[in-house]
Amino acid sequence: MADTSGPDASTQEEAQAQRWLDELRREVRSAAEGRTSDVQRGAESPAVAAALFDKFGGGICAAAHVLGLDTGGLQREVDALARQIDPDFDAHRKARWAARPGAFSFERD
């Protein structure tokens, strides 16, 4: 049986971790594009789209953490993309957390 504990194994693990992060970034970017499209076609408000995306991105980052991956850059990308979807994301998130209980409103304007 081959020895997999040497420097090559460490390099292989780092390469695998980078491949996983790259794939997760692609998933996050794809989800952000989908939410942006939803906003552009009028299916969702920017606030709703960004909130849903933020929850999705948080789940992706949590999964990456469980896999032992460095999630700092991934979380920063999620945050930046949420702000692209909704330029008022930070204010909307703060208002969402201040509202109790959180609820959906299905009323039409």
Secondary structure as UniProt FT lines:
FT   HELIX           7..40
FT   TURN            41..42
FT   HELIX           46..66
FT   TURN            67..68
FT   HELIX           72..85
FT   TURN            87..88
FT   HELIX           89..98
//
